[in-house]
Amino acid sequence: MSDLTVGDVVAERTVHLTRESLVRYAGASGDFNPIHYRDDVAVSVGLPGVLAHGMLTMGLAVGTIAEWLGDTGRILEYGVRFTRPVVVDPETGADVSVVAKVGQLTDDVARIDLTVSHADTTVLGKAQVRVRVA
């Protein structure tokens, strides 16, 4: 990791979510808010449809760097700003794409900037992970 340069893409992936993915995540997390599995409830509160859980999206994003990092214990800090929801279509699901790029380097810490998008729209703003590199 000592050969990192600002601007390097260190990892990228696209994760396909389905309604089944949301049900599985709800069971694992205990978050059974019906906006994550019922279209009628989501629409009744002004949403465009069933949404992926924010923490699911956040977890998928940071998980993108796990293989590159080798040891997730090197993560020092992680934060995001939720900017747009991921709407999961009942038929086609939703693809969430993540690109992880070196945003800043100091002697022993790198800031990795995550660009997280769905349907050509950024869904997590200022998604940044600080990792120990030395």
ZAGU-862268 format. One line per field, with one value per residue: residue number from 1; residue in three letters; chain; x, y, z of N, C-alpha, C in turn. Coordinates in steps of 0.02 Angstrom, whole numbers, plus 50000, padded with zeros to 5 digits. Layout:
// ZAGU-862268
n: NUM; ...
res: ALA; ...
chain: A; ...
n_c1: X; ...
n_c2: Y; ...
n_c3: Z; ...
ca_c1: X; ...
ca_c2: Y; ...
ca_c3: Z; ...
c_c1: X; ...
c_c2: Y; ...
c_c3: Z; ...
END
This chain:
// ZAGU-862268
n: 1; 2; 3; 4; 5; 6; 7; 8; 9; 10; 11; 12; 13; 14; 15; 16; 17; 18; 19; 20; 21; 22; 23; 24; 25; 26; 27; 28; 29; 30; 31; 32; 33; 34; 35; 36; 37; 38; 39; 40; 41; 42; 43; 44; 45; 46; 47; 48; 49; 50; 51; 52; 53; 54; 55; 56; 57; 58; 59; 60; 61; 62; 63; 64; 65; 66; 67; 68; 69; 70; 71; 72; 73; 74; 75; 76; 77; 78; 79; 80; 81; 82; 83; 84; 85; 86; 87; 88; 89; 90; 91; 92; 93; 94; 95; 96; 97; 98; 99; 100; 101; 102; 103; 104; 105; 106; 107; 108; 109; 110; 111; 112; 113; 114; 115; 116; 117; 118; 119; 120; 121; 122; 123; 124; 125; 126; 127; 128; 129; 130; 131; 132; 133; 134
res: MET; SER; ASP; LEU; THR; VAL; GLY; ASP; VAL; VAL; ALA; GLU; ARG; THR; VAL; HIS; LEU; THR; ARG; GLU; SER; LEU; VAL; ARG; TYR; ALA; GLY; ALA; SER; GLY; ASP; PHE; ASN; PRO; ILE; HIS; TYR; ARG; ASP; ASP; VAL; ALA; VAL; SER; VAL; GLY; LEU; PRO; GLY; VAL; LEU; ALA; HIS; GLY; MET; LEU; THR; MET; GLY; LEU; ALA; VAL; GLY; THR; ILE; ALA; GLU; TRP; LEU; GLY; ASP; THR; GLY; ARG; ILE; LEU; GLU; TYR; GLY; VAL; ARG; PHE; THR; ARG; PRO; VAL; VAL; VAL; ASP; PRO; GLU; THR; GLY; ALA; ASP; VAL; SER; VAL; VAL; ALA; LYS; VAL; GLY; GLN; LEU; THR; ASP; ASP; VAL; ALA; ARG; ILE; ASP; LEU; THR; VAL; SER; HIS; ALA; ASP; THR; THR; VAL; LEU; GLY; LYS; ALA; GLN; VAL; ARG; VAL; ARG; VAL; ALA
chain: A; A; A; A; A; A; A; A; A; A; A; A; A; A; A; A; A; A; A; A; A; A; A; A; A; A; A; A; A; A; A; A; A; A; A; A; A; A; A; A; A; A; A; A; A; A; A; A; A; A; A; A; A; A; A; A; A; A; A; A; A; A; A; A; A; A; A; A; A; A; A; A; A; A; A; A; A; A; A; A; A; A; A; A; A; A; A; A; A; A; A; A; A; A; A; A; A; A; A; A; A; A; A; A; A; A; A; A; A; A; A; A; A; A; A; A; A; A; A; A; A; A; A; A; A; A; A; A; A; A; A; A; A; A
n_c1: 50041; 50106; 50135; 50034; 49940; 49863; 49706; 49711; 49615; 49560; 49472; 49321; 49149; 48990; 48837; 48697; 48537; 48390; 48215; 48211; 48340; 48322; 48230; 48307; 48407; 48330; 48293; 48417; 48459; 48354; 48275; 48124; 48046; 47908; 47927; 48029; 47986; 47853; 47762; 47643; 47644; 47764; 47736; 47627; 47687; 47750; 47860; 47952; 47939; 47979; 48118; 48294; 48375; 48457; 48573; 48609; 48648; 48754; 48840; 48866; 48939; 49060; 49108; 49162; 49297; 49357; 49427; 49538; 49595; 49627; 49631; 49503; 49509; 49592; 49521; 49488; 49394; 49230; 49112; 48959; 48845; 48678; 48603; 48515; 48383; 48392; 48293; 48209; 48157; 48016; 48024; 48146; 48242; 48384; 48536; 48683; 48821; 48992; 49137; 49299; 49415; 49577; 49582; 49656; 49817; 49919; 50060; 50033; 49900; 49762; 49636; 49496; 49390; 49224; 49123; 48959; 48828; 48666; 48564; 48625; 48634; 48702; 48701; 48753; 48826; 48981; 49050; 49166; 49313; 49429; 49585; 49713; 49871; 50003
n_c2: 49940; 50056; 50115; 50198; 50326; 50485; 50485; 50358; 50216; 50099; 49995; 49926; 49891; 49818; 49791; 49690; 49715; 49639; 49620; 49513; 49520; 49630; 49581; 49481; 49561; 49636; 49536; 49503; 49624; 49669; 49773; 49805; 49900; 49942; 50016; 49959; 49844; 49849; 49914; 49992; 50053; 50125; 50215; 50282; 50363; 50454; 50410; 50350; 50215; 50049; 50052; 50020; 49978; 50105; 50077; 49957; 49994; 50078; 49985; 49896; 49983; 50015; 49887; 49861; 49893; 49795; 49676; 49733; 49803; 49701; 49682; 49722; 49781; 49886; 49995; 50155; 50255; 50293; 50371; 50438; 50535; 50527; 50545; 50514; 50396; 50216; 50142; 49993; 49896; 49788; 49692; 49706; 49738; 49823; 49902; 49940; 50037; 50051; 50147; 50154; 50268; 50339; 50478; 50562; 50568; 50536; 50515; 50386; 50359; 50340; 50424; 50359; 50388; 50355; 50330; 50312; 50245; 50235; 50198; 50299; 50403; 50485; 50409; 50408; 50537; 50619; 50504; 50430; 50343; 50321; 50245; 50145; 50138; 50107
n_c3: 50000; 50008; 49889; 49846; 49763; 49758; 49684; 49631; 49586; 49694; 49713; 49645; 49614; 49569; 49644; 49641; 49696; 49759; 49796; 49881; 49935; 50018; 50112; 50171; 50227; 50316; 50407; 50460; 50516; 50592; 50556; 50513; 50448; 50351; 50233; 50168; 50109; 50066; 49938; 49941; 50068; 50061; 49956; 50014; 50108; 50032; 49958; 49814; 49796; 49857; 49963; 49975; 50127; 50216; 50293; 50237; 50108; 50143; 50205; 50097; 50019; 50092; 50106; 49984; 49983; 50059; 50015; 49948; 50054; 50143; 50283; 50378; 50500; 50489; 50458; 50509; 50520; 50460; 50361; 50294; 50193; 50169; 50016; 49910; 49890; 49865; 49756; 49745; 49622; 49599; 49500; 49423; 49515; 49585; 49542; 49627; 49615; 49654; 49670; 49728; 49776; 49802; 49900; 49981; 50057; 50198; 50307; 50367; 50345; 50237; 50146; 50081; 49952; 49917; 49780; 49760; 49673; 49594; 49461; 49383; 49474; 49614; 49770; 49898; 49981; 50007; 50050; 50141; 50190; 50313; 50320; 50392; 50324; 50345
ca_c1: 50000; 50150; 50140; 49971; 49942; 49797; 49672; 49710; 49555; 49584; 49421; 49256; 49103; 48919; 48798; 48627; 48490; 48322; 48171; 48234; 48398; 48296; 48200; 48362; 48440; 48284; 48298; 48483; 48467; 48297; 48240; 48066; 48005; 47875; 47949; 48080; 47958; 47784; 47754; 47587; 47665; 47815; 47702; 47583; 47726; 47781; 47919; 47939; 47932; 48016; 48187; 48345; 48394; 48516; 48631; 48629; 48685; 48817; 48881; 48890; 48989; 49124; 49130; 49197; 49369; 49379; 49478; 49597; 49624; 49655; 49613; 49455; 49529; 49632; 49475; 49489; 49334; 49189; 49052; 48925; 48785; 48628; 48579; 48458; 48368; 48397; 48227; 48218; 48100; 47996; 48042; 48215; 48288; 48423; 48609; 48719; 48890; 49039; 49207; 49339; 49473; 49618; 49567; 49707; 49867; 49967; 50112; 50009; 49828; 49735; 49564; 49468; 49325; 49179; 49070; 48907; 48775; 48612; 48528; 48662; 48625; 48740; 48655; 48787; 48870; 49039; 49064; 49238; 49339; 49500; 49615; 49784; 49908; 50071
ca_c2: 50000; 50114; 50144; 50232; 50395; 50516; 50474; 50286; 50176; 50039; 49943; 49945; 49835; 49831; 49742; 49688; 49705; 49619; 49624; 49459; 49548; 49674; 49538; 49449; 49612; 49652; 49483; 49507; 49687; 49682; 49832; 49783; 49956; 49919; 50051; 49917; 49785; 49858; 49973; 50034; 50093; 50172; 50268; 50321; 50413; 50499; 50383; 50326; 50142; 50015; 50075; 49981; 50005; 50149; 50043; 49906; 50031; 50100; 49925; 49874; 50030; 50006; 49819; 49861; 49898; 49743; 49634; 49775; 49820; 49640; 49677; 49777; 49813; 49945; 50051; 50199; 50297; 50288; 50413; 50455; 50576; 50497; 50597; 50489; 50326; 50163; 50113; 49924; 49877; 49719; 49647; 49711; 49752; 49885; 49895; 49991; 50036; 50084; 50156; 50176; 50304; 50373; 50550; 50599; 50527; 50563; 50465; 50319; 50356; 50360; 50436; 50329; 50418; 50307; 50356; 50261; 50268; 50191; 50229; 50360; 50454; 50473; 50395; 50425; 50594; 50623; 50437; 50428; 50295; 50331; 50180; 50144; 50107; 50087
ca_c3: 50000; 50010; 49823; 49830; 49738; 49757; 49621; 49615; 49601; 49729; 49709; 49618; 49603; 49565; 49681; 49621; 49751; 49742; 49854; 49926; 49971; 50071; 50163; 50207; 50268; 50371; 50456; 50493; 50553; 50635; 50531; 50475; 50426; 50290; 50172; 50138; 50076; 50042; 49894; 49961; 50125; 50037; 49918; 50058; 50145; 49984; 49927; 49746; 49798; 49910; 49966; 50011; 50192; 50213; 50320; 50188; 50056; 50174; 50214; 50032; 49994; 50126; 50092; 49920; 49993; 50105; 49984; 49937; 50119; 50172; 50354; 50391; 50562; 50472; 50449; 50567; 50522; 50400; 50365; 50232; 50196; 50125; 49972; 49871; 49907; 49814; 49745; 49722; 49581; 49615; 49444; 49399; 49570; 49580; 49542; 49663; 49593; 49700; 49649; 49785; 49749; 49852; 49900; 50019; 50090; 50246; 50318; 50382; 50337; 50172; 50143; 50021; 49934; 49884; 49738; 49764; 49629; 49572; 49405; 49364; 49525; 49675; 49826; 49960; 49972; 50052; 50078; 50149; 50237; 50331; 50332; 50409; 50269; 50365
c_c1: 50042; 50157; 50076; 49984; 49870; 49768; 49670; 49642; 49580; 49535; 49359; 49214; 49033; 48883; 48726; 48584; 48422; 48279; 48190; 48295; 48374; 48266; 48255; 48397; 48395; 48289; 48364; 48489; 48411; 48258; 48184; 48019; 47974; 47894; 48002; 48052; 47887; 47778; 47699; 47607; 47716; 47782; 47659; 47621; 47768; 47845; 47902; 47929; 47973; 48090; 48232; 48360; 48457; 48579; 48655; 48671; 48753; 48865; 48909; 48947; 49057; 49151; 49169; 49273; 49398; 49435; 49543; 49633; 49656; 49634; 49567; 49467; 49571; 49587; 49473; 49424; 49296; 49127; 49024; 48871; 48736; 48597; 48518; 48446; 48382; 48329; 48238; 48154; 48081; 48017; 48117; 48265; 48323; 48497; 48639; 48792; 48933; 49108; 49243; 49404; 49511; 49606; 49620; 49754; 49907; 50017; 50085; 49933; 49809; 49660; 49542; 49399; 49285; 49127; 49019; 48847; 48726; 48575; 48559; 48652; 48667; 48692; 48687; 48835; 48925; 49051; 49140; 49258; 49412; 49528; 49689; 49820; 49978; 50068
c_c2: 50063; 50148; 50178; 50303; 50422; 50508; 50401; 50256; 50111; 49981; 49971; 49882; 49861; 49774; 49747; 49671; 49684; 49629; 49570; 49483; 49590; 49634; 49505; 49500; 49631; 49600; 49487; 49569; 49701; 49744; 49811; 49840; 49937; 49958; 50011; 49854; 49793; 49922; 50019; 50079; 50145; 50231; 50312; 50373; 50456; 50474; 50355; 50250; 50115; 50035; 50023; 50015; 50048; 50115; 49987; 49939; 50053; 50041; 49898; 49918; 50018; 49936; 49813; 49862; 49841; 49701; 49673; 49788; 49760; 49629; 49736; 49811; 49875; 50006; 50091; 50238; 50290; 50331; 50428; 50506; 50543; 50552; 50577; 50416; 50279; 50130; 50044; 49901; 49804; 49669; 49646; 49724; 49819; 49868; 49954; 49984; 50077; 50088; 50186; 50205; 50338; 50448; 50592; 50549; 50567; 50507; 50394; 50310; 50378; 50373; 50407; 50359; 50367; 50345; 50300; 50285; 50213; 50229; 50297; 50418; 50436; 50465; 50407; 50482; 50592; 50557; 50430; 50378; 50313; 50264; 50188; 50107; 50084; 50041
c_c3: 50000; 49942; 49800; 49808; 49741; 49687; 49600; 49632; 49632; 49728; 49676; 49609; 49595; 49600; 49659; 49682; 49724; 49804; 49905; 49966; 50030; 50128; 50205; 50253; 50328; 50426; 50495; 50538; 50603; 50614; 50485; 50456; 50359; 50227; 50135; 50106; 50051; 50003; 49918; 50020; 50103; 50000; 49963; 50099; 50097; 49951; 49857; 49742; 49856; 49906; 49999; 50077; 50184; 50238; 50275; 50133; 50082; 50183; 50149; 50006; 50026; 50115; 50028; 49930; 50035; 50075; 49974; 50002; 50152; 50244; 50370; 50458; 50551; 50459; 50514; 50576; 50456; 50410; 50296; 50246; 50146; 50082; 49931; 49891; 49848; 49810; 49714; 49687; 49595; 49561; 49430; 49455; 49561; 49582; 49579; 49644; 49640; 49668; 49708; 49759; 49806; 49846; 49934; 50052; 50141; 50258; 50327; 50373; 50266; 50180; 50077; 50010; 49895; 49844; 49733; 49724; 49613; 49518; 49388; 49412; 49586; 49733; 49894; 49945; 50024; 50088; 50081; 50204; 50251; 50351; 50349; 50353; 50289; 50425
END
